[in-house]
Amino acid sequence: MPQFIAGLINNFLIAFGVVLGASIFAGIGAIITDHPPLKTMLDLAGSIKLWAMAVALGDTFSSFAAIEKGLFEGEFRSIIKQAVMVLTAIFGANTGYYFIKLIHRCGELWQS
């Protein structure tokens, strides 16, 4: 498997896992502190998406270096690669958010 595709898969799953993991542990904390866990999970998932994307991208300075290289040295391929990496991280974080949103919606249906 090419290294670029492996990086895309890793970026997606890292961003997804950050949102999902943080939300689950926030839900556990909400149970311990006697707050509504599903609402807490959904609120946190919405606010942590940007951080999940930053974590997935990892070394952001290398991203900036690649963009600079693309702009000033004419290597537009590196700009496109970085843009695809960022979009993949955004997609992973949003997928994690919508997964938590689905859990929240199912919780509302089960309580009815």
DOKE-381352 format. One record per atom (N, C-alpha, C): atom name; y negated, z, x negated; residue number from 1; residue in one letter. Coordinates in nm, 3 decimals. Layout:
// residues N
at north up east i aa
CA Y Z X NUM A;
...
This chain:
// residues 112
at north up east i aa
N 0.117 0.000 -0.085 1 M;
CA 0.000 0.000 0.000 1 M;
C -0.124 0.000 -0.090 1 M;
N -0.217 -0.087 -0.061 2 P;
CA -0.339 -0.092 -0.143 2 P;
C -0.415 0.041 -0.138 2 P;
N -0.482 0.070 -0.247 3 Q;
CA -0.554 0.197 -0.259 3 Q;
C -0.665 0.210 -0.155 3 Q;
N -0.729 0.100 -0.120 4 F;
CA -0.837 0.103 -0.021 4 F;
C -0.784 0.144 0.116 4 F;
N -0.670 0.087 0.156 5 I;
CA -0.611 0.120 0.287 5 I;
C -0.567 0.267 0.287 5 I;
N -0.509 0.312 0.177 6 A;
CA -0.469 0.453 0.167 6 A;
C -0.591 0.544 0.179 6 A;
N -0.702 0.505 0.119 7 G;
CA -0.826 0.582 0.131 7 G;
C -0.878 0.587 0.273 7 G;
N -0.866 0.476 0.345 8 L;
CA -0.909 0.474 0.485 8 L;
C -0.825 0.569 0.570 8 L;
N -0.694 0.564 0.549 9 I;
CA -0.605 0.653 0.625 9 I;
C -0.637 0.799 0.593 9 I;
N -0.657 0.828 0.465 10 N;
CA -0.690 0.966 0.426 10 N;
C -0.823 1.010 0.487 10 N;
N -0.924 0.925 0.482 11 N;
CA -1.055 0.960 0.539 11 N;
C -1.044 0.991 0.688 11 N;
N -0.972 0.906 0.760 12 F;
CA -0.955 0.927 0.904 12 F;
C -0.887 1.060 0.931 12 F;
N -0.774 1.083 0.865 13 L;
CA -0.696 1.203 0.894 13 L;
C -0.765 1.331 0.846 13 L;
N -0.840 1.324 0.738 14 I;
CA -0.913 1.442 0.693 14 I;
C -1.022 1.479 0.793 14 I;
N -1.100 1.382 0.838 15 A;
CA -1.205 1.409 0.936 15 A;
C -1.145 1.460 1.067 15 A;
N -1.036 1.399 1.110 16 F;
CA -0.967 1.441 1.232 16 F;
C -0.917 1.585 1.217 16 F;
N -0.856 1.614 1.103 17 G;
CA -0.801 1.748 1.079 17 G;
C -0.906 1.856 1.068 17 G;
N -1.020 1.823 1.010 18 V;
CA -1.127 1.922 1.000 18 V;
C -1.175 1.962 1.139 18 V;
N -1.199 1.865 1.225 19 V;
CA -1.245 1.895 1.360 19 V;
C -1.138 1.971 1.437 19 V;
N -1.016 1.923 1.431 20 L;
CA -0.907 1.985 1.506 20 L;
C -0.878 2.127 1.454 20 L;
N -0.866 2.142 1.324 21 G;
CA -0.836 2.273 1.267 21 G;
C -0.945 2.375 1.291 21 G;
N -1.068 2.335 1.270 22 A;
CA -1.180 2.428 1.292 22 A;
C -1.187 2.469 1.438 22 A;
N -1.162 2.375 1.528 23 S;
CA -1.168 2.407 1.670 23 S;
C -1.057 2.502 1.711 23 S;
N -0.939 2.479 1.659 24 I;
CA -0.827 2.568 1.693 24 I;
C -0.853 2.710 1.643 24 I;
N -0.900 2.722 1.520 25 F;
CA -0.928 2.855 1.468 25 F;
C -1.047 2.919 1.539 25 F;
N -1.143 2.841 1.583 26 A;
CA -1.253 2.895 1.663 26 A;
C -1.200 2.945 1.797 26 A;
N -1.104 2.873 1.854 27 G;
CA -1.042 2.917 1.979 27 G;
C -0.968 3.048 1.961 27 G;
N -0.899 3.064 1.849 28 I;
CA -0.830 3.191 1.820 28 I;
C -0.933 3.303 1.807 28 I;
N -1.042 3.275 1.738 29 G;
CA -1.149 3.374 1.725 29 G;
C -1.209 3.409 1.860 29 G;
N -1.221 3.311 1.947 30 A;
CA -1.277 3.336 2.081 30 A;
C -1.183 3.424 2.162 30 A;
N -1.053 3.404 2.147 31 I;
CA -0.957 3.489 2.218 31 I;
C -0.970 3.634 2.168 31 I;
N -0.981 3.650 2.037 32 I;
CA -0.992 3.784 1.979 32 I;
C -1.119 3.854 2.025 32 I;
N -1.228 3.779 2.036 33 T;
CA -1.357 3.838 2.074 33 T;
C -1.384 3.830 2.224 33 T;
N -1.283 3.792 2.300 34 D;
CA -1.290 3.787 2.447 34 D;
C -1.398 3.691 2.498 34 D;
N -1.399 3.571 2.441 35 H;
CA -1.485 3.462 2.489 35 H;
C -1.394 3.350 2.540 35 H;
N -1.448 3.257 2.618 36 P;
CA -1.363 3.146 2.667 36 P;
C -1.323 3.053 2.553 36 P;
N -1.194 3.044 2.522 37 P;
CA -1.152 2.968 2.403 37 P;
C -1.175 2.817 2.414 37 P;
N -1.148 2.758 2.529 38 L;
CA -1.162 2.613 2.540 38 L;
C -1.308 2.569 2.529 38 L;
N -1.397 2.645 2.590 39 K;
CA -1.540 2.612 2.579 39 K;
C -1.588 2.628 2.435 39 K;
N -1.543 2.734 2.369 40 T;
CA -1.579 2.757 2.230 40 T;
C -1.528 2.644 2.142 40 T;
N -1.404 2.602 2.166 41 M;
CA -1.345 2.493 2.089 41 M;
C -1.424 2.364 2.106 41 M;
N -1.461 2.333 2.231 42 L;
CA -1.535 2.210 2.259 42 L;
C -1.674 2.214 2.197 42 L;
N -1.741 2.328 2.208 43 D;
CA -1.875 2.340 2.148 43 D;
C -1.870 2.322 1.997 43 D;
N -1.773 2.385 1.933 44 L;
CA -1.763 2.374 1.788 44 L;
C -1.725 2.233 1.745 44 L;
N -1.633 2.171 1.819 45 A;
CA -1.590 2.034 1.784 45 A;
C -1.708 1.938 1.787 45 A;
N -1.798 1.956 1.882 46 G;
CA -1.916 1.870 1.889 46 G;
C -2.013 1.892 1.775 46 G;
N -2.023 2.017 1.729 47 S;
CA -2.121 2.046 1.626 47 S;
C -2.068 2.026 1.484 47 S;
N -1.939 2.013 1.467 48 I;
CA -1.883 2.005 1.333 48 I;
C -1.850 1.861 1.291 48 I;
N -1.873 1.765 1.378 49 K;
CA -1.836 1.626 1.347 49 K;
C -1.903 1.574 1.220 49 K;
N -2.030 1.604 1.202 50 L;
CA -2.101 1.556 1.083 50 L;
C -2.042 1.617 0.956 50 L;
N -2.009 1.745 0.962 51 W;
CA -1.951 1.812 0.846 51 W;
C -1.812 1.757 0.817 51 W;
N -1.737 1.725 0.921 52 A;
CA -1.604 1.667 0.901 52 A;
C -1.615 1.532 0.831 52 A;
N -1.715 1.455 0.867 53 M;
CA -1.736 1.327 0.801 53 M;
C -1.771 1.347 0.654 53 M;
N -1.856 1.446 0.626 54 A;
CA -1.894 1.473 0.487 54 A;
C -1.774 1.519 0.405 54 A;
N -1.690 1.602 0.464 55 V;
CA -1.570 1.648 0.394 55 V;
C -1.476 1.531 0.367 55 V;
N -1.460 1.444 0.465 56 A;
CA -1.369 1.330 0.449 56 A;
C -1.416 1.235 0.339 56 A;
N -1.545 1.219 0.327 57 L;
CA -1.597 1.129 0.223 57 L;
C -1.587 1.192 0.086 57 L;
N -1.577 1.325 0.083 58 G;
CA -1.555 1.393 -0.045 58 G;
C -1.676 1.384 -0.135 58 G;
N -1.658 1.321 -0.246 59 D;
CA -1.763 1.310 -0.347 59 D;
C -1.867 1.209 -0.300 59 D;
N -1.969 1.257 -0.229 60 T;
CA -2.069 1.167 -0.172 60 T;
C -2.152 1.099 -0.279 60 T;
N -2.162 1.158 -0.396 61 F;
CA -2.240 1.094 -0.501 61 F;
C -2.175 0.964 -0.546 61 F;
N -2.043 0.956 -0.543 62 S;
CA -1.978 0.830 -0.578 62 S;
C -2.009 0.724 -0.474 62 S;
N -2.024 0.766 -0.348 63 S;
CA -2.063 0.671 -0.243 63 S;
C -2.203 0.617 -0.269 63 S;
N -2.293 0.708 -0.306 64 F;
CA -2.430 0.665 -0.336 64 F;
C -2.432 0.575 -0.459 64 F;
N -2.349 0.605 -0.557 65 A;
CA -2.343 0.521 -0.677 65 A;
C -2.291 0.383 -0.643 65 A;
N -2.192 0.375 -0.555 66 A;
CA -2.139 0.245 -0.515 66 A;
C -2.242 0.165 -0.436 66 A;
N -2.317 0.233 -0.350 67 I;
CA -2.421 0.164 -0.274 67 I;
C -2.531 0.116 -0.369 67 I;
N -2.569 0.201 -0.464 68 E;
CA -2.671 0.161 -0.562 68 E;
C -2.623 0.041 -0.643 68 E;
N -2.499 0.045 -0.683 69 K;
CA -2.442 -0.066 -0.759 69 K;
C -2.445 -0.195 -0.676 69 K;
N -2.416 -0.181 -0.550 70 G;
CA -2.418 -0.298 -0.462 70 G;
C -2.557 -0.354 -0.443 70 G;
N -2.655 -0.265 -0.430 71 L;
CA -2.792 -0.310 -0.405 71 L;
C -2.857 -0.369 -0.530 71 L;
N -2.843 -0.300 -0.642 72 F;
CA -2.917 -0.339 -0.761 72 F;
C -2.841 -0.431 -0.854 72 F;
N -2.709 -0.436 -0.841 73 E;
CA -2.631 -0.524 -0.927 73 E;
C -2.566 -0.638 -0.849 73 E;
N -2.597 -0.645 -0.721 74 G;
CA -2.550 -0.757 -0.640 74 G;
C -2.403 -0.751 -0.599 74 G;
N -2.341 -0.635 -0.610 75 E;
CA -2.201 -0.622 -0.568 75 E;
C -2.196 -0.575 -0.423 75 E;
N -2.209 -0.669 -0.333 76 F;
CA -2.213 -0.635 -0.191 76 F;
C -2.077 -0.591 -0.137 76 F;
N -1.973 -0.626 -0.210 77 R;
CA -1.839 -0.585 -0.168 77 R;
C -1.825 -0.433 -0.170 77 R;
N -1.887 -0.367 -0.267 78 S;
CA -1.880 -0.221 -0.273 78 S;
C -1.958 -0.156 -0.159 78 S;
N -2.068 -0.218 -0.118 79 I;
CA -2.143 -0.166 -0.003 79 I;
C -2.059 -0.176 0.124 79 I;
N -1.992 -0.287 0.141 80 I;
CA -1.909 -0.306 0.259 80 I;
C -1.793 -0.206 0.259 80 I;
N -1.731 -0.185 0.143 81 K;
CA -1.621 -0.088 0.133 81 K;
C -1.670 0.053 0.171 81 K;
N -1.786 0.092 0.120 82 Q;
CA -1.838 0.225 0.151 82 Q;
C -1.874 0.237 0.299 82 Q;
N -1.928 0.131 0.356 83 A;
CA -1.961 0.132 0.499 83 A;
C -1.835 0.148 0.583 83 A;
N -1.728 0.080 0.544 84 V;
CA -1.602 0.093 0.617 84 V;
C -1.545 0.234 0.601 84 V;
N -1.559 0.293 0.482 85 M;
CA -1.513 0.430 0.460 85 M;
C -1.590 0.528 0.550 85 M;
N -1.722 0.511 0.557 86 V;
CA -1.804 0.598 0.641 86 V;
C -1.767 0.581 0.788 86 V;
N -1.750 0.457 0.831 87 L;
CA -1.713 0.433 0.971 87 L;
C -1.576 0.492 1.004 87 L;
N -1.484 0.485 0.910 88 T;
CA -1.352 0.544 0.932 88 T;
C -1.361 0.695 0.945 88 T;
N -1.443 0.758 0.862 89 A;
CA -1.462 0.903 0.871 89 A;
C -1.527 0.941 1.004 89 A;
N -1.625 0.863 1.047 90 I;
CA -1.689 0.888 1.177 90 I;
C -1.587 0.873 1.289 90 I;
N -1.505 0.770 1.282 91 F;
CA -1.403 0.747 1.383 91 F;
C -1.302 0.862 1.387 91 F;
N -1.263 0.912 1.272 92 G;
CA -1.170 1.025 1.267 92 G;
C -1.229 1.151 1.328 92 G;
N -1.355 1.180 1.295 93 A;
CA -1.421 1.298 1.350 93 A;
C -1.438 1.286 1.501 93 A;
N -1.476 1.168 1.548 94 N;
CA -1.491 1.148 1.692 94 N;
C -1.358 1.154 1.765 94 N;
N -1.252 1.104 1.703 95 T;
CA -1.120 1.113 1.763 95 T;
C -1.078 1.259 1.777 95 T;
N -1.105 1.339 1.674 96 G;
CA -1.076 1.482 1.682 96 G;
C -1.156 1.549 1.794 96 G;
N -1.282 1.512 1.808 97 Y;
CA -1.366 1.567 1.915 97 Y;
C -1.310 1.531 2.051 97 Y;
N -1.273 1.404 2.069 98 Y;
CA -1.222 1.362 2.199 98 Y;
C -1.085 1.422 2.228 98 Y;
N -1.007 1.454 2.124 99 F;
CA -0.880 1.522 2.144 99 F;
C -0.905 1.664 2.196 99 F;
N -1.003 1.733 2.139 100 I;
CA -1.039 1.867 2.188 100 I;
C -1.096 1.857 2.329 100 I;
N -1.174 1.754 2.353 101 K;
CA -1.229 1.733 2.487 101 K;
C -1.117 1.711 2.589 101 K;
N -1.013 1.639 2.549 102 L;
CA -0.898 1.618 2.636 102 L;
C -0.827 1.750 2.664 102 L;
N -0.811 1.833 2.562 103 I;
CA -0.749 1.965 2.582 103 I;
C -0.834 2.049 2.678 103 I;
N -0.966 2.043 2.662 104 H;
CA -1.057 2.116 2.751 104 H;
C -1.043 2.068 2.893 104 H;
N -1.035 1.937 2.910 105 R;
CA -1.020 1.879 3.045 105 R;
C -0.887 1.918 3.107 105 R;
N -0.781 1.916 3.029 106 C;
CA -0.649 1.957 3.080 106 C;
C -0.651 2.104 3.119 106 C;
N -0.723 2.186 3.043 107 G;
CA -0.735 2.327 3.076 107 G;
C -0.805 2.346 3.208 107 G;
N -0.907 2.266 3.235 108 E;
CA -0.977 2.274 3.364 108 E;
C -0.884 2.234 3.478 108 E;
N -0.802 2.131 3.456 109 L;
CA -0.710 2.088 3.561 109 L;
C -0.602 2.191 3.589 109 L;
N -0.553 2.257 3.484 110 W;
CA -0.447 2.357 3.502 110 W;
C -0.499 2.482 3.573 110 W;
N -0.627 2.511 3.558 111 Q;
CA -0.683 2.629 3.623 111 Q;
C -0.708 2.606 3.771 111 Q;
N -0.714 2.481 3.813 112 S;
CA -0.743 2.450 3.954 112 S;
C -0.626 2.484 4.043 112 S;
